[in-house]
Amino acid sequence: MLQRLIRFFQKASQEQTDEHGIVLDSVPNHVAIIMDGNGRWARRRGLPRIAGHRAGMQTVKEITRAADDIGVKVLTLYAFSTENWKRPTDEVDFLMRLPEEFLRMELETLMKRNCRIRILGYPEGLPEHTRQVVTDAEIKTKDNTGLILNIALNYGSRAEMLQAVKQIAQDVADGVLQVEDINEQSMDNALLTRGLPDPDLMIRTSGEVRLSNFLLWQVAYTELWFTDMFWPDFKREDFFHAIREFQGRGRRFGGLK
């Protein structure tokens, strides 16, 4: 018992934290965020919903830089789902212009930070002007080796999994894959997130407590963190607070510690 206590305090003394109280050796590799509450943020201020989306874009800039500053390797942001097309046409049109506005302001900074932009979703369903700007950003940043800013745009997890199952079925039909060889790795390789680690932490703002068709396969053992704060109000220190809470949890992945 005494030896265990000694080891515990030795480990605690060796852990290095930054000025935000974050343990540098256990920063989550992959953080996913459901950026929710833009419309309600605007409504409480008597503003149109698009004003909330524009304010939310400023938060994207702030949180992306914060994630990069502490060494997060992948930041996945749920920007527009396959279900969001049901929203009013004017709002959808505005949302489809936001990537262009964001990248015009931020791409140079992302390049300086060695960040790579990756689009998660189905770009063929996007308007041409949106598809062009995000494709150009992917190409310009493809050789960068720092933080991957993974933007989920026209993304839905059920559609992703259905497409993965179809691909696996086709591989079996073509003789490329045997049925008995289908495993979790086969599924991982058929998903849009192939090559990326599963999220360690998922954050959702606005007080809603659900996944909303986001990364359903990938978050099997992800730590979930919810806040009542609307996305435009979510600041750098709030992000760091979520990271500190994540670091205080014991992750067992179905086993025992």
Secondary structure as the mmCIF struct_conf table of DSSP 4:
data_model
#
loop_
_struct_conf.conf_type_id
_struct_conf.id
_struct_conf.beg_label_comp_id
_struct_conf.beg_label_asym_id
_struct_conf.beg_label_seq_id
_struct_conf.end_label_comp_id
_struct_conf.end_label_asym_id
_struct_conf.end_label_seq_id
HELX_RH_AL_P HELX_RH_AL_P1 LEU A 2 GLN A 14
STRN STRN1 THR A 17 THR A 17
TURN_TY1_P TURN_TY1_P1 GLU A 19 HIS A 20
BEND BEND1 GLY A 21 GLY A 21
STRN STRN2 VAL A 23 VAL A 23
HELX_RH_3T_P HELX_RH_3T_P1 LEU A 24 SER A 26
BEND BEND2 ASN A 29 ASN A 29
STRN STRN3 HIS A 30 ILE A 34
HELX_RH_AL_P HELX_RH_AL_P2 ASN A 38 ARG A 44
TURN_TY1_P TURN_TY1_P2 ARG A 45 GLY A 46
HELX_RH_AL_P HELX_RH_AL_P3 ARG A 49 ILE A 70
TURN_TY1_P TURN_TY1_P3 GLY A 71 GLY A 71
BEND BEND3 LYS A 73 LYS A 73
STRN STRN4 VAL A 74 SER A 81
TURN_TY1_P TURN_TY1_P4 THR A 82 GLU A 83
HELX_RH_3T_P HELX_RH_3T_P2 ASN A 84 LYS A 86
BEND BEND4 ARG A 87 ARG A 87
HELX_RH_AL_P HELX_RH_AL_P4 THR A 89 LYS A 112
TURN_TY1_P TURN_TY1_P5 ARG A 113 ASN A 114
STRN STRN5 ARG A 116 GLY A 121
HELX_RH_3T_P HELX_RH_3T_P3 PRO A 123 GLY A 125
BEND BEND5 LEU A 126 LEU A 126
HELX_RH_AL_P HELX_RH_AL_P5 GLU A 128 THR A 141
TURN_TY1_P TURN_TY1_P6 LYS A 142 ASP A 143
BEND BEND6 GLY A 146 GLY A 146
STRN STRN6 ILE A 148 TYR A 155
HELX_RH_AL_P HELX_RH_AL_P6 SER A 157 ALA A 173
TURN_TY1_P TURN_TY1_P7 ASP A 174 GLY A 175
BEND BEND7 VAL A 176 LEU A 177
HELX_RH_3T_P HELX_RH_3T_P4 VAL A 179 ASP A 181
HELX_RH_AL_P HELX_RH_AL_P7 GLU A 184 ALA A 190
BEND BEND8 LEU A 191 LEU A 191
TURN_TY1_P TURN_TY1_P8 LEU A 192 GLY A 195
BEND BEND9 LEU A 196 LEU A 196
HELX_LH_PP_P HELX_LH_PP_P1 PRO A 197 PRO A 199
BEND BEND10 ASP A 200 ASP A 200
STRN STRN7 LEU A 201 ARG A 204
TURN_TY1_P TURN_TY1_P9 SER A 206 GLY A 207
BEND BEND11 ARG A 210 ARG A 210
TURN_TY1_P TURN_TY1_P10 SER A 212 ASN A 213
BEND BEND12 PHE A 214 LEU A 215
TURN_TY1_P TURN_TY1_P11 LEU A 216 TYR A 221
HELX_LH_PP_P HELX_LH_PP_P2 THR A 222 THR A 222
STRN STRN8 GLU A 223 PHE A 226
BEND BEND13 ASP A 228 MET A 229
HELX_RH_3T_P HELX_RH_3T_P5 TRP A 231 ASP A 233
HELX_RH_AL_P HELX_RH_AL_P8 ARG A 236 GLN A 247
TURN_TY1_P TURN_TY1_P12 GLY A 248 GLY A 248
BEND BEND14 ARG A 249 ARG A 249
TURN_TY1_P TURN_TY1_P13 PHE A 253 GLY A 254
BEND BEND15 GLY A 255 GLY A 255
#
